């Protein structure tokens, strides 16, 4: 199977040769993906009662908020009635201190039931304490932020009516973000949970962002033959924004010593892989090889 090629022909074809050598070879998997909000850092403010927005303290998308910060003042007839019921039962508990045990127990049960109703509507203990101190039901209730983050959903409009369970505010903590990347099927065996990753985005071409693979999704896209992986990235400075497009390199394991040849030297017919051994004086011999890992 040896062939001989003239020196002129070799030069005109641009044939290159390189020694097969043993060296350390590491694997890196390259994937592209999009920055997304960390699902664990999302919060929704959805009252459990019907009402109206009386006043907004936060009214723009993207506005940062702190945990416990007032978001809006809402009015609900049901809430006002529940406060009155609790105050009546609470006062009766004190007024019937000298009555019989059965009467005291009955009033106490009414007060506990009214208090539990307020708690079921997510009325905070601080608001309940202020209600007892003032002795008067408040017309409006303050909705507060359950966590620090930014508003990622269009906030409600003052005066609008809302129904029980309707999401009025969505808050996302962007201190940690995810990159959801697509890895080709043939590279999946190299991607493990805990693997180190390095992200580059077009917005900051001179900077890299370190991350870690935290999850490999269990399904494969049959059209693109890719599987999704999740890379978790710290984002304390807020430079990575949801929707950004990025390229990530994932470490496929430690480097190992191997016999290596250039990728361009391999003739792959699908059924077998062959390289051409340069015997000198323009003579070349095809040699079938068995390929291992590719790297760099």
N, C-alpha and C positions, 0 to 999 in steps of 0.2 A: 503493500500500500504506500510505499515511499514515493514521493514526487520530487522532481527537481525543477527549480525555477531560476531563470537567469538573473544576474545581478541587476541588469537594466529593468527587468520586469518587476523585481522586488522593490526597486526604488520608485518606479512609476505607480505601483500599487500602494505605496506608503506602508509597507509591512513593518511592524515593530515586533521586537522580541524582548522578553523579560524573564529573568530566572525565576523558577518556582522555589520559594524559600519558606522556612518555618518562622513564624512570628506570632505574637499575641494578636488575636482578633476578637473584637467585641461587637456585640450586636446592638443596634439602635433601631427602633421602629419610629417611623415618621408618620404623623397623622395630621389632618386638618380638622378644624372644628370651630365652634362658636361659643363665646362666653355666655353663660346663663346664670341666673340667680340661684343661690344655694337654697334648695327647697326647704331645708331645715330652719332657715332664717326668715321665713315668711309668716306674717301674722295678718289676721283679718279682724276688723272691728265690725261686728254684726249684732246689733241689739236684738234681744229676744222679745221685744214688745213693739207694738205699733206706735208711731209718733211723727213729729214734724221737726225739722231742723230750725231752731230759733236763731242761732248765731254760730258762725264758723270762726275758729281760731287758726285753722290750717286750711288753705284753699288752693294750693297749687301742687301739681305733680312734680316730683323730684325734690320737694322741700324736706330738709332733714328734721327729724323729731327725736326727742329724748324720751326714755321710759317714764311714764307718769305725766307727760306733758298733755295739757288740755287740747283736745282736737275740735270739739263742738259742744254746744249747749242744745239739748233736745227737750221737747215738751211731749208728754204722753198723759192723756186723761187716766189711763189705767194705772200709771205709776203714781199719780197724785192720789188716787183712791186707795191704793195699797199703802201709801205712807200714812194716810188718815186712819185706816184700819189699825195699823201697827201702833200709832200714837194712842188711840183710844184704848187698845188692849194693854199697852204698857202703863198708862196712867191708872187703869183699873186694877192692875196688879198691886200697885202701891196703896190704892185706896181701900182695897179689901184685905189689907194685912191683918186686921183684927177679926176677919170673918172666919168661918169654919174651914177645915182643911179641904173639904170637897169643893167649896166655892173657890178657894184660892187655886186649887189645881186646875179647875175649869178655865179660869181667867188666864192662868199661866200657859195653858195649852193653846188658847186663842192667840196670845202674844207670840208664842214660839212659831205657830203656823204662819202668822203675818210676817214675822221676821224671816222665816225660811223662804217665803214667797219673794221678798225683796232680794235675798241672796241668790235665788234661782235666776233672777234677772241680772245678775252680775253687779249688783249694787255693792260697792266696797264697804269694808268695815268702818273706814274713816267717814264716809258719807252717812252711814247709819248712826255713828256716834254724834255727828253734827245734828242729825235729825232729832235725836233724844235731847241734846243740849238746848236746841232752839225751841222745841216743842211745837213747831209749825212745819207743815209739809212744804217742800220746795216745789215751785212750779216747773223748774227745768232741772235736768240731770246733766252733769258734765261727763262726756265721753273722753277717756284718757288713752294715751298710747300704751299698748301692752309691752312694747319693747322699743329700743332705740333703732333707728334706721332711716330710710327715706320713703316718701309716699310714691308708690309705683302704679297706682290706679287713680283715674280722675276723681277728685274728691266731690262730695255732694254739693248741691247749691242751697243757699239759705232759703228757707221757706218750703222746701220740698217735703213731701210726705214719704215715709219709708214704712215697709212692712216687716214683720218679725223674720229674722234671719237674713235680711238683705245686707250685703256687704257695702258698708259706707266708706271704709278706708282699707287699703291694703298697704302694709308696711313690709319692706324688705331690708334686712341687714346685709349690706354689701361689704362687710369686713372680710368675708370669705366668699369667693365665687367659684363656679364650676366651669371647666371647659369640657364640652361634650364633643369628643372626636370620633372620627370614623377610621377604623383599622382594617386593613385588608385581611381576608380570610387566612391567607398563608402566613401572616405574621401573628396570628392570635396566640399561638403557643408560647410566644416570647413575652407577652404582656401579662404581668402578674400584679395582684393587689400589693400595694406597698412600693412598687417600682418608682424610682425617681424620674421626674420629667422636667423638661425645660421648654418654656413657651416664648414665642416671639409673635408680636402683633405689628401690623403695618403702621399703627399710630406712633409707635416708639421703636424704630428700626435698630437703634443702637443699644437697646436694653433687653435683657432676658428676665423671665420671671420663673423662679423655681416652684415646682409643685410635686404632687404625689398621686399616683393612680389609686383611687379608693374603691372603684367598682368597675367590673366588666359586665355589660348587659347580657342577659342570657339568650337573646334572639339575634338572628342574622338577617340582614336585608338581602333578599334573594335577587334583587335587580342589580345592586351594586356589588354584591358579595363582600360586604363590609359589616363589621359589628361595632357598636358604640362602646366607648370607654369614657369613664368620668375621671377627670383630673381635678383635684382640689387645689386651689391657689389662695394664698394670703393676699388681701387687698386693702391693707390698712390705709394706704394713701389714696385709695379710690381711683387709681389710674385705669384699672380694668373695668370696663363698662359693659353691662349685658348687651348682647347683640354684636359685639366686636368679633371679627374673624381673626383666627390665629393658627399658627403652625406649631406643633408640639413634637419634641423628640423624646421618646421614652426609652429608658435603659432596658435592654433585653437580657441583662445578666452580666456576670463578670467576664472579663476577657480570658481567652484560653489559647494555648499554644496549638497551632495548626499549620499544615502545609497549604500555602495560598498561591493563587495565580490571579491575574487581573480578570475582572468580570468579562471584559471585551474579548478575552482569549478563548472563551468557551463557546463552542458551536453546539447549540441545543436544538435537537430535532424533535424533542418531545418524548421520543422513545428512548433516546440515549444522549449522553453528553460527551463531547470529544474536544480535545485540544490538539494542536499541531506541535510536535517536538522538532525544534530546529537542530538538525544533525550537523550543520556546517556545510559550506560550499554550495549553498542554495538548495540543500536537500531537506525535506520535511516529511515527518512520519506521523500519521494520525494515531492518537492514543485515547482509548475510551477511559473516562474517569467517572468517579462517583462523587457528587458534590455534597458538601455539608452546608454549614451556615454561611451567609453572606454578611459582610460587615464593611462599611466604609467604601 
